[in-house]
Amino acid sequence: MASSIQILPHPTPNPPASCDRGLTIVDIDDPTRIDHQIVQLAPKLASTLVIAISKSGGTLETQNGSLEVQKAFCEASLGFSQHGVAIMQENSLLDNTIRIEGWLARFPKFDWVGSRTYEMSEVGLLPAALQGIDIKEMLVGASLMDEATRKSTLRNNPAVLLALCQYWASDGVESKNMLVLPYKDSLLLFSRYFATYLQ
């Protein structure tokens, strides 16, 4: 999946300490889940910011998810363009749509940025900043980790240690795989399925 739709409360210049800066990531592959999430967000739509993230906006899942979210705004008599921002490649289908419809903002991304997987790019930094996370500290941490994974002394290099652990756990023949699933919502059944697959 190469894209996502993230929904955040509209940013305010000086939010009160009790300000709800929740983040909802719309599961664009599951129409039932989209509908469920939209129902939960309905009371907050007027104060919601939607971030569409896609290289081109041409992926069917992204288009469908975006249409579902826009439909919810329309049904609530809210102009979506006043709630939508996007992170995308310049001159893409999504970029052109944003310009025509007059969304709040557009944040171009480079072609080499791998959609949602690069949380240290505009894809992750924008939602993090809008939630009040100190993105300068995130970048400092990323820089330190980058330094640590370049160390030539193997026992001081966390990336090498992880690779060695994986090699050891798989008997040196890749008999086991490591899978990191960054999402928790609606994965309960998938995890049960996957557990039987791995046995």
N, C-alpha and C positions, 0 to 999 in steps of 0.2 A: 504494500500500500504506500503510495508516494505522497499523500497529502492528508490534511486534517482540517477540521474546523474547531477552533477553540472559542469558548464563550466566557467573557469576563465582565464584571460590573464596570460601568463607565468609570474611567479614572477621574479623581478629583484632585485639585492642587494640594490640599492639606486635609486628607481624610481623617475623621476621628478615629481614635484607637479601636472603637467598636465596629468600624466599617468592615462589612463582609466583602472580602476580596477573593471569593471563591472562584475556582476554575472548573469548568465543565468541558471535557473533550468529547465532542460528538462522535459516536461510533458510526462513521460513514458507510461501513459495510453492512450494517444491520438496520433496515428501515423500522422495525419494531422498536429497537432501542432508541433511534432518533425520535420517534413519536413519544416514547416514554420520557425522554430527557426534555423535550419541548413542553410537555404537560407540566413537568416539575418547574421549568423556568418561566412559565406563562405569567405568574404574578410579578416577575422581575424584568420582563422584556423591555419596558420603557427605560430602565436604567442599565441595560446590558450592552456590552461591546462584543462584537463578533469578529474574530480574527480568522480569515480563511488563509490557509497555507497550502500552496501548490506551486510546482514549477511552472505549469502552463495553465492550469484550470481546465484542461481538456479531459482529464480522467473522469470516466463516467461516475464513479463513486463520489468524487468531489462535487461534480455538477449536481448529482441527485441530492446529496447532503445539503449543499448550499440552497438548492431550490426548496427543500423542506423547511429549512430555517427561515428563508425569506418569506415563504408562505405563512409561517407563524406570525411574523411581524405584520404582514399584510392583513391577516385575519384580526389582529389586535389593533388595526388602524394606525400602525406605526410605520413611518418611512424607513425602510431598511438601510438606505444609503447613509442615514445619519447615525447608524449603529455599526456599519461594516468597515473594516480595514483589512488589508491583505498583504501577505508576504509572498512574492512571486517574481518570476523573471520578467524583466522589462520587455515590452512589446509582445507579450504572450496573450493568449485568449483572455485570461483572467485580468491582466493589466488593461487591456482594451475595454473590457466590460466595466472595470472600476472607473476608468476615465469617462466613459459614456454615462454611467449611472451616477457619477459624482459621490463615490464613497468618501468617508471621512479622511482616510489616508491610505497611502500605498508605500510599501517598503520593499524596494527591489532587492533581490538576492542573486548572488553569483551562481552560475551554472554548476560549479563544482560543489556547492553546498547541497548535501544529500537530504533534502526535505526535512522531516521531523527528527532524523537521527542525529543532527548536529546541534545539540542544545546550547553550544557555545557560540552559535551564530545568531543572526537576527531571529531565526526560527524559535529559539528558546529564550533568548535574552529579552525580547519584547514582552512575552507573557510573564516572565519572571519579574521584570521591572514593574509591570502593571500590578503585580501582586505585592509589591513592596519589598521584594528580595533585593539585596545589595548585589547588583550585577558586577560591580567592580571587584568585590570580594570573590565572586564566582570565577571571574577571569584570572584573578591572582591565584586561586586554587588550581585552576586548569593549567596555568603556566608552571606552577610547582609540580603538578603531576607529570606534565610533559618533560620537565627536567628529570624527575625521578625515573621515568621510563627510558631515559637515554643513558643511564649509568652503565658503565662497562663492567662493574663488579656485580656479578649475577645475584648474589645474596642481598644486594641493596636495590635491586630493580624489581618493583612489584609486578610489572608486566611479564617478566621472565619467570618469576616465581609462580604466577598464575598459570602460565603455559606449562611449566614443569609439573605442577599439581595435576593439571588436566592430562598430561602425558602419563603420569603415574597412575591416575584413577582409571585410565582407559587401557592399562596394560601395554602401553606403547604402540597400540595398533588401532587407535580410535574406536575401541569397542563401545565407548560411551560418548555421548555428546553433551556439551554444556549449552543450555538455553537460558537466556535472560529475557523474561517477559516484562516490559516496563509498564504494563497496564494491569489494573486489578479488577476493574469493573467487568462484569459479565464473563469472567474467565473461569468461574468455578467448574462448569461442566467441561470446558475445554481442558482444564488441568486434569480432571478425572480421565478424560479420553486419552490425554497425552501420557499419563502415568501408565496406562495399560499398553500403550504403544512402545514405551521404553523398556518394559519388562521382557 
